[in-house]
Amino acid sequence: MVELTKTDNSAIAKPVEPPWPRPIYAWYTVGVLMLAYTNSFIDRQIISLLIEPIRRDLQINDTQVSLLAGIAFTIFYTLMGVPIARLSDEKNRRGIIMIGISVWSAMTALCGMANQYWQLFLARMGVGVGEATLSPAAMSIISDYFPVTKLARAISVYSMGVYFGAGLALIIGGFVVKLVSQANNITLPLIGEVYPWQVTFFVVGLMGLPIILLLMTVKEPLRRGRAKTTDNSNASSVAELKKFVRANMRTLTYHFLAFSFIGIGIIGYMVWTPTLFIRTWGWQASEIGFVYGFILFFGGTSGVYAGGFLADWLQKRGHSDAILRAACFCALMAIPFTVATPLVSNPYVAVAGLAITSFFLAMPQGLPAAALQVIAPNALRAQLTALYFLIGNMIALGFGPTVYALVTDYVFEDPNMLRYSIALVSVIVMPLGALFSFLALKPYRASVVRSQRIAAAA
């Protein structure tokens, strides 16, 4: 469909975009994708509540456990992200996500069958392969359902799945741990004798099946703003991705660094908080699972929404750098709470500090991907998101948990000094995240202008 627009002496055919989908269905789609993200994070995060029994039964230290929570999952989560995202820029995105859920659910169940460290390590790698399908495809789908003035909030709602999932992982894990805490080992049909913590992996591995059925109700949206390149090459090719990266190098460098450092702060708290309360204040795993689970479920999700709301509010007031401006503010607000919370002497004061910390750490959760969707052409959105995950998650998710463990094992040389490791790492990474967010503002504004110019010429 085209519209003829008059100039002084000619009529020019200008393509007209079809209307946006009905808001109620667009938000329904976000809700289903958020449930998928929630499920992925349950499978990813459940290990944080099981650190102590896994250390005991597999006879490993904090650094080895951190590799299970970090690099084992992240290796294929990041490396497979780019080629899978290439498919997402060209093929049916909903179908790719459904296949991914099947894979990560099966591999989570396999974690429950591991009796040796290397078996659990390989199974965690498999979870990462499955989850690599989700966010690049989901972000691309959402970008075709919402205009830019509502995009940050929509992606932030999707990103609530991080905290719904992490919270539910701890609540469900706390319940299962409490349920089987009196047992030594458990005998399951066809599987045989397993440790109590292995049962938790079996339970959460089954939770992906209903999500696959829900995704069957989601329609693959029309790809918007899809234009051919000037030389008729493939608009989603690697060559086009390289060209975009070169043109926006400063923006992407500061963006990736900012959210990588903020991500280390986020993942450090999510992985090590249960162990912090167990070691420092003598809490049971089931107790901190329930408490931290509810904090993440309610405080974390409200923080994610607040971050998206703030970005959209700034966008409507004319700030083209609204998303990164909001991220800078969030990182600055989180600094004092991330440092002080593990150092207090009273566990109930620590819980209050943890609630505030979780809120501010959650605020930037949906912003990095939203910022990329604004400046990336439609044909490259999934790949660019995957490229961010490749670099950002390799730093934050892959090495983040291990940074805290290395400080505990080799600087303080005492597992009970974990509280000081958390404070020390936080006082370094959160200010760096805020700094790089600030440095990204000017080049990001230039990238937005460049993106708008290219879209207008398409």
N, C-alpha and C positions, 0 to 999 in steps of 0.2 A: 504494500500500500504506500502511495506517495502523495505528497501535497505540493501543488505548484505555488511557489512564492515569487512575487514580482520584484524585480530590481528596476533600475532606470530604463534599461532597454532590452531586458530578457526575462524569460521565465525559467527558473531553475527547479528541477525535481529534487525535493528534499524528503528523505524517508521519515515516516512517522512511526514512532514506537507504539505498539499495541498497549492498551490500558494495563495497569498493574493488576495482579490477581486480587480477588476479594480479601480484605484484611483478615476476616475471621478464618479463612482457609490458610492464608499465609502464616498466621500465628499458630494455627493447628500444626502446620508443617514444622515450624520451629519447635513446638512442643514435642513432637515425635522424635525429631533429631536430638533434642535435649535429653530425652529418655535414653536414646542410644548412647549419647555421651556419658550419661549417668551410669549406665551399665558398664561402659568401658572403664570408667574410673573406679567402679567397685572392683572389677577384676584386677586393675592396676594397683590400687591402693591397699587392698586387704592385707598385703604382706607387712605393712607398717605396724599392725597390731600383733603380729605373730613373730616379731623379731626375737624375743627372749626364748620361746620354746624352739624355734628353728636353730638358734645358736646352740642351745643345749643339746638337742637331739642329733644335729649334724656336726657338732663339735667344731664350730667356726667362730671367728671374731667379728667385731663391728665392721671392719673394712670389707670382709667377704660378704656379709649381709648387705652392706650398702651396694655392692656390685649386683646383687640380685634385684634390689629396688631400683637401681640406676642403669648401669651400662648394659646388663643382660637384656633388659627390656628395650633400651634405647637403640642398640646396635641396628636391629632391623626395622624398628619403628621409624627411625630417621632415614636409613639407607633405602628402604623400600618405598618411602613416602614420595620421592620425586617420580620414579617410573609409574607408580600407581596414580599419582596426580595427573601425569600426562594422559593416562587413560580417562581420568575424570574430566579433563578438558575436551575430550573427543567422544566418549562413550556414555552410556546410561549411568548416571551417578548413583541413583537409588539402588540399582542392581549391584554395583560395586560395594556399596555399604552393607548390603544384606550378606554378601559373601564374606566380608570382613568380620561381621558379628559371628557368623558360624565358626570361623577360624579361631577368633580369640576366645570364644566360649569353650570350644573343645580343648584348646591349649591350657586354659585355666584349670579345667578338670584334670588334665594330665599333670599339672603341678601337684595335685593331690596324690599322685601315684609315685612321686619321686621319693626315693629312699637314700639318695646320695646327693651331694652338693652339685656335681656336674649335671645330674639329671634335672634338678630343679632349675639350674642355670639355663639349660637348653629349652625347657618348657617355657620359661619366662621370655626367652627370645621369640618363641612362637607366638606368645601373647602380643608382643610388639609388632609382628608381621601383620596380624589381623587388625590391630588398632590403627595401623598406618593408613588404612583405607578411609577412615571416618572423616576427620576434620577437613582435609582439603576438599573433598567432595561436598561435605555439608556446608562449608563456607561458600562454595560456589553456588550451590542451590539457593541458599538464603539470599545471596546477592542478586539473584534473578527474581526474588519475591518482594523485595523492598527497595524503595528509592533511597538515595544517599542520606537524606535527612532523618531517616528512621533506621538506617543500617546498623549503627553502633549499638543501639538498644536491642535490636533483634539478635545480633551476634552475641551480645552480653547475656541475653536470656538463654540462648543456646549454651553459652559457656557456664551458666549456672550448673550444668551437668557435672562439672568438675567437683563442685561442693556438695551437690546432692549425692553424687557417687561416692565421694570421699567420706561424707557423713554416714551414708548408709553402710558403707564398707565397715566402718568402725562400730556402728550400732549392731549390725548383723554379726560381725565378727565377735563383738563383746558378748552377744547373746550365745553364740555357738561355743565360745571359749568357756563361758560360765556353765553351759549345759554339759560340756564334756570334761570340765576341770577335775572332777573326781575320778575320772577313768584313767587307767594307765594306757593301754592300747585298745583299739577298737577293731573288731573283725567285720568286714563288709563282704556281702556275697560277690563272688567272682574275682574279687580283688585281694581278699585276705586281710592280714593284720596291718593296720595303719596307725600312725600317731594321731592324737586328737586334733592337732593343727591342720592335718591333711584333710580332715572332714570339711573344714571351712572352705577349702578350695573346691571340693565337689559341690557344695551347696551353691556357691556364687557362680560356678560354671554353668549351672542350669538356668540361670536367670536371663540369658540372652534370647531364649526361644520365643517368649511373647513379643519381644521387640521386633523380631523379624516379621511376625504377623502384622504388627502395626504399620511397619514400613510399606506393606503392600497397599495401604490406603493412601499413600503419598504419591502425587503425580510428579513426573519429571517435568520441570518448568521449561518454558521457552528461554533460550539463551539470548540475552539482550546485549545490544551494542556490539554485535559480532560483525566485524567488517574484514574484507580481504586486505591483505597487505598490498602496497603499491606495486610490488613485483609479482603479485599473484602467488606468493609462497604460502605455505601453511601458517596461519596466524598463531597456532599453538606449538610451533616447532621449537626445537632447542635453540636454533639460530635467533628466533624472535625473542626468546627468553633472555639470551645473552645480550642482545641489543638493548632490551629494557633495563637489565641490570647495569650495563655500562652507563646508560643515560641517567640512572638514578643511584649511582654508586654511593654518594655521600649520605643520602637519605637512608638507604638500606643498611649501610655500615653502622650508623648511629642507632637506627631502629633495632637492629639485631643485637647490638651490644647492650642497649638499654634494657630490653626485655629478657635478655639472657641473665644479666646480673639480678634483676628483679626476680626472675624465675628461680635462681638459686636460693633466694630468701624464702620464696613461697614453698618450694619442694622440700627445703630443709626442715621447715616447721611441720609440713604434712607427714614426712617420713619419721622424724625423730621425736615429735611431741609425746606420743604414747610412752616411748621408752624413757623420756625425760621424767615423766610423772612416776613411772615405776621405780626408777633408780633414785631419784632425788627425794620424793615424798612418800615412797613406799606404797603407792596405790596398786591395786590389782588391775590386770589387763582389762577385765570386764568393766571395772569402774571408769577408767579413763576412756575406754571405748565408747561407753554411753555418753559421757560428758562431752568429750571432744567431738563425737559424732553429731550430737545435737547442736554444738556450736558451729560446726561446718555446715550442717544442713540448713540452719536458719540464719546465722550471722554471715557465713560465707556467701550464701546465695543472695542475701540482701546487699552485700557488698558488691558483688558482680553487677547486679542491676543498678546500684547507685553509680558505679563507674560508667556504665553505658548511658544512664540518664544524664550524668554530668557532661559527657562528651556531646550528646545530642543537644543539650541546653547551650553549650558553647558554640556548636555548629549553627544553630538557629540565630545566634547573635553575631554571626558574620566571621567567626574565627575558622579559617580554612585548615588550621593546624589543631582543631579542637580535640581530636582523639589523643594526640601525643601530649598536648597541653594538660589534659585530664590525667594522663599517665604520670607525668612529672609531679603533679600535685599529690596523687595517691602515694607515690614512692616516698615523698618527703614526709607525709603524715605518718607513714608506717615506721619510720626509722626509730623514734624513741621507744615505741612499744615492742618492737622486735628485739631490741637490746635489753630492755629492763625486765621483761616478763620472766625469762628463765632465771634471773638473779634474785628474785624476791624470796623471802624465807617462808612465807605463809602460803600453803598450797591453794587456799581459797582466793587469796589475792592474785595468785598466778592464774587461776581460772578466769577471773575478771579481766586480767591483762590479756589472756589468750583470746577471749572473746573480741576485745577491741583490736588486737593484732590481726586476727583472722578476717575481720571486716575490712581493714585497710589493705591487707595483702590481697584480698579478693577483688578489690575495686578495679585494678588494671587487667584482670584475667581475660576479659573479652576484647581488650583494646588492640593488641598487636595485630591480630588477624583482620579486624575491622579497618585499621589504618591501611593495610595492604590492599584490601578490596577497593578502597576509594581511588587509589592511584594506578591499579593494575587494569589492563584491558581484559575484557571478559575471557578471551581465549587463553589467558595466562594466569587467571586467578588461582586455580587449584595448584598449578605448578609453583607459583610464587609462595603460596601458603606452605606448601611442602618444603620449599627451599628454606623458609624461615624455620620450620620445624626441624629440618636437617641440622641447621647450625645452632639455633636457639635451644632446642631440646637436647642436642648432644652436649652442650655446655651445662644447661640447667638441670635437665632430668638425668642425663648420663653421668655427669661428674659431680653435680650438686650434692647428692646424698653422701658421696665419697669424700668430699671436702670436709664435711663435719666429722666423719669417721676418722679421717687421717689426723685431724687436729686432736681428736680424743685419744687415738691409739699412739700417736708418735710425738705430739707436742706435750700434752698433759700426762700421757701414759697411764691413764686411769679411767675406766669406764664410768665411774661416778662423777667425773669432771665434765660430763656431757653438757651440763648447763652453761659452762664457761665457753665451750666450743661453739654453741649456738649463738651466744652473745657476741663472741669475737668475730665469727664469720658474718653475722648480721650487720655489725657496725662497719664492715668493709663493703659488702655487696650492695646494700640498699642505697647508700649515698652515691655509689658509682652508677646505679640504675637511674637515679634522679638526674645525675649530671648528664648522662648520655641522652636521656629524654629531652633535656633542655637544649643540648647541642643539636638535636634532630629537628627542632622546630623550624628553623629558617630553610634548610634544604627541603624539608617536607612540603612547606608552602610552595616552593618552586616546582616540586613534583606534581602537586595538585593542579597548578596552572598548566603544566605541560600535558597532563592527562586530559584536562578539559579542552585544550586546544586540539589535541589529536581526536577526541570524541566529536568535536564540532566539525572537523574536517572529514570525518568518516562518511 
